[in-house]
Amino acid sequence: MYFRNMEQATDIRPVKMYSREVVALEKGKLPPQAVDFEEAVLGAMMIDKKGIDEVIDILQPDAFYKEAHKYIFEAIDQLFVGNQPIDLLTVSGQLRKNSKLDFVGGDAYLVSLTQKISSSAHIEFHSRIILQKFIQRSLIRISNEIISDAYDETTDVFDLLDKAEARLYEVTQGNIKKSSETAQSLVAQAKKRIEEISTKEGLSGLPTGFHKLDELTSGWQPSDLIIIAARPGMGKTAFVLSMARNIAIDAGAGVAVFSLEMSSVQLITRLISSETGLSSEKLRTGKLEKHEWEQLNVKVKDLERAPLYIDDTPSLSIFDLRAKARRLASQHGIKLIVVDYLQLMTAGGSQKGGGNREQEISTISRNLKALAKELDIPVIALSQLSRAVETRGTSKRPLLSDLRESGAIEQDADIVSFIYRPEYYKIEEWDDEERSPTAGQAEFIVAKHRNGGLDNIRLKFLGMFGKFDNLEDDASSFDGTFSSSLNEEGGYGNTSFTNNLPSARDVFGSSGNDDDVPF
């Protein structure tokens, strides 16, 4: 019986082994590739300059599957950056200079590439197929890295999730494994940006709507971390809401507000108040007159259409914020992130339960700066100040040393600014030569500016509406008198024609105790 089973086993074994070999070959996997399209694109780039212009910004050397094709494209790109003519001879010369001509197959291979194509027609379509295959290969590589990290028991799960999302986000942005760049490439990019700014009317950055501040900063610049700090009651939230309104409505740029202190409905109610001119108290109680309801419905139209996104998740971790910010940037193209406020955030991940609060704040500020660089948009973080401001006997104007809980905030930030309202401390006059009244005014202090000057900028503060505005636009200076020949001598004599008009009570009727003027 034993020998019979052995014979059966030996009889069957060769068949089984052969079967497995066939299955293995059929199920064998090759990385996604399009070598024939790579040959077509490279050939077209060497015979038609128009083809180069169409694909040079789409592809990069790593997008090519075949190693030889990477070096050929690299040589073409070097010639393009150096404003050199691109053809068989120049590409061959550049490859020889790079010591790669023999590796790619010599001049014979370059000639064969140009013979496979007759024109650069459809070159953009072909290049996008190459890019798709590159993205597929990148996803496979990143997935394998994530799987490997997930099996590592020492890896923190929050860090792993953050890295996984960051890697996948890099794929969607086309920044896969972005390596160091040469000075030549960076100078070319800088010159291009300067040229764009020179032809562009207005500011190089994102306009805040506050004229003097925009003159100082040229608008909020991409990749900058801006800290706006103040003591409670100074109007930090009111300031960023006024600014977010200006950017979203007037400039039409997407703004994401992460509010850890107030609910999203409370924030939007504040915005409605500043937009409609109706006091927060009236909106909170809902006691509006008929004309005020009409005013509300008409004036919120722009706010409804504004690209403004508010997230009021409490105790938001820096990991969650980065994940949400990436999605907003990818889906809605936001141009500004506002965090209200920094001290209410948690570090999350490996920082949970470990380290002191100062280290946690350092981690948060460092990650906010990294997020600004990654998304290439300005990030504004509000911050509390220490009580040292209140204990000063003379001026209550904040200093850099008043930043609460961490000196890292000052180091990481590109701009550190403060909001100061002397009126809050019952100081009735500004401490300058003019000794002008402080009522309804605030000072925006730029205490650190990595790429510009420092200044103290006066703004108008409308506490009733929770709104900041330009001081020169003060509507309170309006006295109801228009310059006209009718008001001058010789128009209607010395008597104003308005004396003969009926009173407001006769026109609108009695309004009881409501003294508000219809809009």
C-alpha positions, 0 to 999 in steps of 0.5 A, a space after each residue: 500500500 505504501 509503495 502504491 501510494 508512492 508510485 501514484 505520487 511520483 506519477 502525478 508530481 510532474 503533472 502538478 509541477 508543470 501545472 503550477 509553472 503554467 499558472 505562475 507564468 499566466 499570473 505573473 505581473 509586470 509594472 504598468 508601462 507604455 514603452 511604445 508611447 515613450 518611444 513615440 514621445 521622445 522621437 516627436 520631441 527630437 523632430 518638432 519643437 512644438 511637441 516639446 512645449 506641449 509636454 515639457 511641463 507634463 512629464 519628468 524623467 522618472 515618469 519613463 519606465 525604461 531607464 534609457 528613456 529617462 536619460 534621453 528626456 533628461 538631456 532634452 530637458 537640460 537643453 530646453 532649460 538652457 534655451 538650446 536647439 533640440 534635435 538629434 545632434 544636440 541631444 546626442 551631444 548632451 548625452 555624451 556630455 552626461 556620459 550616458 550616450 553609450 548606455 542609451 544605445 548610442 546614436 543608432 537608438 536615437 535615430 531609430 526613435 525619430 524614424 518611428 514617428 512622423 510628427 508631434 501630432 497627439 504628443 500631449 495625449 501620448 504623454 498623459 498615458 505615460 504619466 498615468 502609468 507612472 502614477 500607477 507605478 507610484 501608487 504600487 510603490 507607496 502601497 508597498 511602503 505603507 504595508 511594510 510600515 503597517 507590519 512594524 509594531 513600533 510604528 505609531 498608528 497616527 504617524 502612519 496614517 499621516 504619512 500614508 495620506 501625505 504620500 497619496 496627496 503627493 501623487 495627486 499633486 504630481 510631487 512624487 519624491 520631489 528631489 533637491 533642485 539646482 540653482 539654475 532651475 530655482 533661478 529660472 522659477 524665481 525669474 518667472 515669478 517676478 515676471 508674473 508679478 510685474 505684469 500683474 496689477 495689484 498685489 503679489 499675494 492674497 489681499 486682506 482688504 486692509 489697505 495699509 497692511 497690504 502695502 506692507 506685506 503685498 498681501 499674504 504670501 504663499 507658504 507663509 505662517 502668520 501668527 496673529 496674537 492678542 489678549 482675550 477681548 481684543 477681537 482676534 476672531 473678528 479680525 480674521 472673519 473680516 479678513 476672510 470675508 474680504 478675501 472670499 467675497 471681494 477677491 473670490 479666493 477660497 478660505 478654510 476656517 478651522 474654529 476650535 472655540 466657536 461653533 460654525 453657526 456662531 461664526 456665520 452669524 457674526 459674518 451676517 452681522 458685519 455684512 448686513 449692518 444688523 447688530 449681533 444682539 438683534 440677530 441673536 434675539 431674532 427681533 427684526 423689523 420688516 425692513 430689517 428682514 428684507 435687508 438681511 435677505 438681500 445683503 447675505 446673497 454675496 455671503 451665500 456664494 462665497 467660497 468659505 469653508 468652516 470646520 468647528 471640530 473641537 480639540 482638533 489635532 494637527 494630524 486631523 487638520 492636515 488631513 482636512 486641509 489637504 482634502 479642501 485644497 484638492 477638492 476646492 482649491 482653497 488659498 488660505 487657512 485660518 486656525 482659531 486658535 492655536 492653544 486649543 489644538 492638540 499634537 495628536 499622534 505620538 505626542 498624545 499623553 507625552 511631553 509638556 504643553 510647550 513641546 506640544 505647541 512647538 510641534 503644532 507650530 512646526 507642523 503648521 509651517 510644514 502644511 503652509 509649505 506643502 500646500 503652498 498657501 498662507 496659513 494664519 494661526 491665532 494665538 493667546 498672549 500671556 497675562 504679562 501684558 495686563 501686569 504692565 503699569 504703563 503701555 499695554 501694547 504686546 511684545 514678542 516675549 508675551 507669546 504664550 507657552 512656546 518661543 517656537 511660535 516666534 521662530 516658526 512664523 514668517 509674520 508675528 502680529 498683535 491686535 491692540 485696543 487701548 479702549 479695552 483698558 480704558 485708555 482714551 488717547 493714543 500714546 503719540 504726538 497727536 493724542 487722538 482718541 482711541 474710541 472705535 480704533 485698534 492697532 495691528 502691530 507687525 512685530 516680526 516680518 521675515 521678508 519685509 518691514 515692521 509697522 503699527 497699522 491703525 484700523 477701525 473697530 466696530 464692536 456692535 458688528 464684530 468687524 474691522 475696517 480701514 480707518 480712512 473708510 470711516 463712515 461715521 465722518 459722514 454728516 449728510 451734506 453733499 457738495 452741490 450748487 444747490 447748497 451754495 449761495 445763488 442756488 436757492 438763496 440762503 435757505 436750504 430747499 430741504 426745509 420744505 420736505 416732510 419729516 421722516 415720521 410723516 413719510 414712514 409713519 410711527 415706528 414705536 420705540 424703534 429708532 433704527 433708520 430703514 436701510 
